Amino acid sequence: QVQLVESGGGLVQPGGSLRLSCAASGRTFSIYYMGWYRQAPGKQRELVASITSGGSTNYADSVKDRFTISRDNAKNTVYLQMNSLKTEDTAVYYCNFNRAAWGRGTQVTVSS
């Protein structure tokens, strides 16, 4: 079983930055995809950014110029650097493993 441990969420002001981390443990040799999703109250969960085992990345249009996804293969960890945060970025952010398993989520609140 794969365990996903998320960290880095919190409260920031508009224009600020946060760095989210998701560390995978267990049967991690089979990882081919890691992604960050978010869900705001009353809205559906949406893809924010993803990265494959080959290093290719994908971003939602709303974040592509502000967020950066990266990975550390030795640590089985994926990161999401979030810059120039907006109030619209407020949501629970979830880590996803192989488009199947989910982390518990971490709250990101952007407010003045």
Contacts in CASP RR format, 6 or more apart in sequence:
PFRMAT RR
TARGET T0000
AUTHOR 0000-0000-0000
METHOD contacts of the structure
MODEL  1
QVQLVESGGGLVQPGGSLRLSCAASGRTFSIYYMGWYRQAPGKQRELVAS
ITSGGSTNYADSVKDRFTISRDNAKNTVYLQMNSLKTEDTAVYYCNFNRA
AWGRGTQVTVSS
1 26 0 8 1.000
1 27 0 8 1.000
2 24 0 8 1.000
2 25 0 8 1.000
2 26 0 8 1.000
2 27 0 8 1.000
2 28 0 8 1.000
2 97 0 8 1.000
2 101 0 8 1.000
3 24 0 8 1.000
3 25 0 8 1.000
3 26 0 8 1.000
4 22 0 8 1.000
4 23 0 8 1.000
4 24 0 8 1.000
4 95 0 8 1.000
4 97 0 8 1.000
4 101 0 8 1.000
4 102 0 8 1.000
4 103 0 8 1.000
4 104 0 8 1.000
5 22 0 8 1.000
5 23 0 8 1.000
5 24 0 8 1.000
5 25 0 8 1.000
5 103 0 8 1.000
6 20 0 8 1.000
6 21 0 8 1.000
6 22 0 8 1.000
6 93 0 8 1.000
6 94 0 8 1.000
6 95 0 8 1.000
6 103 0 8 1.000
6 104 0 8 1.000
6 105 0 8 1.000
6 106 0 8 1.000
7 20 0 8 1.000
7 21 0 8 1.000
7 23 0 8 1.000
7 106 0 8 1.000
8 18 0 8 1.000
8 19 0 8 1.000
8 20 0 8 1.000
8 21 0 8 1.000
8 106 0 8 1.000
9 18 0 8 1.000
9 20 0 8 1.000
9 93 0 8 1.000
9 106 0 8 1.000
9 107 0 8 1.000
9 108 0 8 1.000
10 18 0 8 1.000
10 106 0 8 1.000
10 107 0 8 1.000
10 108 0 8 1.000
10 109 0 8 1.000
11 109 0 8 1.000
11 110 0 8 1.000
11 111 0 8 1.000
12 18 0 8 1.000
12 85 0 8 1.000
12 108 0 8 1.000
12 109 0 8 1.000
12 110 0 8 1.000
13 110 0 8 1.000
13 111 0 8 1.000
13 112 0 8 1.000
14 85 0 8 1.000
14 86 0 8 1.000
14 87 0 8 1.000
14 110 0 8 1.000
14 111 0 8 1.000
14 112 0 8 1.000
15 83 0 8 1.000
15 84 0 8 1.000
15 85 0 8 1.000
15 86 0 8 1.000
15 110 0 8 1.000
16 83 0 8 1.000
16 84 0 8 1.000
16 85 0 8 1.000
16 110 0 8 1.000
17 81 0 8 1.000
17 82 0 8 1.000
17 83 0 8 1.000
17 84 0 8 1.000
17 85 0 8 1.000
18 82 0 8 1.000
18 85 0 8 1.000
18 108 0 8 1.000
19 79 0 8 1.000
19 80 0 8 1.000
19 81 0 8 1.000
19 82 0 8 1.000
20 36 0 8 1.000
20 79 0 8 1.000
20 80 0 8 1.000
20 82 0 8 1.000
20 93 0 8 1.000
20 95 0 8 1.000
20 106 0 8 1.000
20 108 0 8 1.000
21 77 0 8 1.000
21 78 0 8 1.000
21 79 0 8 1.000
22 34 0 8 1.000
22 36 0 8 1.000
22 77 0 8 1.000
22 78 0 8 1.000
22 79 0 8 1.000
22 80 0 8 1.000
22 95 0 8 1.000
22 103 0 8 1.000
23 75 0 8 1.000
23 76 0 8 1.000
23 77 0 8 1.000
24 31 0 8 1.000
24 34 0 8 1.000
24 76 0 8 1.000
24 77 0 8 1.000
24 78 0 8 1.000
24 97 0 8 1.000
25 76 0 8 1.000
28 76 0 8 1.000
30 98 0 8 1.000
31 53 0 8 1.000
31 76 0 8 1.000
31 97 0 8 1.000
31 98 0 8 1.000
32 52 0 8 1.000
32 53 0 8 1.000
32 98 0 8 1.000
33 50 0 8 1.000
33 51 0 8 1.000
33 52 0 8 1.000
33 53 0 8 1.000
33 96 0 8 1.000
33 97 0 8 1.000
33 98 0 8 1.000
33 99 0 8 1.000
34 50 0 8 1.000
34 51 0 8 1.000
34 71 0 8 1.000
34 78 0 8 1.000
34 95 0 8 1.000
34 96 0 8 1.000
34 97 0 8 1.000
35 47 0 8 1.000
35 48 0 8 1.000
35 49 0 8 1.000
35 50 0 8 1.000
35 51 0 8 1.000
35 69 0 8 1.000
35 78 0 8 1.000
35 95 0 8 1.000
35 96 0 8 1.000
36 47 0 8 1.000
36 48 0 8 1.000
36 49 0 8 1.000
36 50 0 8 1.000
36 69 0 8 1.000
36 78 0 8 1.000
36 80 0 8 1.000
36 93 0 8 1.000
36 94 0 8 1.000
36 95 0 8 1.000
36 96 0 8 1.000
37 45 0 8 1.000
37 46 0 8 1.000
37 47 0 8 1.000
37 48 0 8 1.000
37 93 0 8 1.000
37 94 0 8 1.000
37 96 0 8 1.000
38 45 0 8 1.000
38 46 0 8 1.000
38 48 0 8 1.000
38 89 0 8 1.000
38 91 0 8 1.000
38 92 0 8 1.000
38 93 0 8 1.000
38 94 0 8 1.000
38 108 0 8 1.000
39 45 0 8 1.000
39 46 0 8 1.000
39 91 0 8 1.000
39 92 0 8 1.000
39 94 0 8 1.000
40 90 0 8 1.000
40 91 0 8 1.000
40 92 0 8 1.000
43 91 0 8 1.000
45 94 0 8 1.000
46 60 0 8 1.000
47 58 0 8 1.000
47 60 0 8 1.000
48 59 0 8 1.000
48 60 0 8 1.000
48 63 0 8 1.000
48 67 0 8 1.000
48 80 0 8 1.000
48 93 0 8 1.000
49 57 0 8 1.000
49 58 0 8 1.000
49 59 0 8 1.000
49 60 0 8 1.000
49 63 0 8 1.000
49 67 0 8 1.000
49 68 0 8 1.000
49 69 0 8 1.000
49 80 0 8 1.000
50 57 0 8 1.000
50 58 0 8 1.000
50 69 0 8 1.000
50 96 0 8 1.000
51 57 0 8 1.000
51 58 0 8 1.000
51 69 0 8 1.000
51 70 0 8 1.000
51 71 0 8 1.000
51 78 0 8 1.000
55 71 0 8 1.000
57 69 0 8 1.000
59 67 0 8 1.000
59 69 0 8 1.000
62 88 0 8 1.000
63 82 0 8 1.000
63 89 0 8 1.000
66 82 0 8 1.000
66 83 0 8 1.000
66 84 0 8 1.000
66 85 0 8 1.000
67 80 0 8 1.000
67 81 0 8 1.000
67 82 0 8 1.000
67 83 0 8 1.000
68 80 0 8 1.000
68 81 0 8 1.000
68 83 0 8 1.000
69 78 0 8 1.000
69 79 0 8 1.000
69 80 0 8 1.000
69 81 0 8 1.000
70 78 0 8 1.000
70 79 0 8 1.000
70 81 0 8 1.000
71 77 0 8 1.000
71 78 0 8 1.000
71 79 0 8 1.000
72 78 0 8 1.000
72 79 0 8 1.000
78 95 0 8 1.000
80 93 0 8 1.000
82 89 0 8 1.000
82 108 0 8 1.000
85 108 0 8 1.000
85 110 0 8 1.000
86 110 0 8 1.000
87 110 0 8 1.000
87 111 0 8 1.000
87 112 0 8 1.000
88 110 0 8 1.000
89 108 0 8 1.000
89 110 0 8 1.000
90 108 0 8 1.000
90 109 0 8 1.000
90 110 0 8 1.000
90 111 0 8 1.000
91 108 0 8 1.000
92 105 0 8 1.000
92 106 0 8 1.000
92 107 0 8 1.000
92 108 0 8 1.000
93 105 0 8 1.000
93 106 0 8 1.000
93 107 0 8 1.000
93 108 0 8 1.000
94 102 0 8 1.000
94 103 0 8 1.000
94 104 0 8 1.000
94 105 0 8 1.000
95 102 0 8 1.000
95 103 0 8 1.000
95 105 0 8 1.000
96 102 0 8 1.000
96 103 0 8 1.000
97 103 0 8 1.000
END
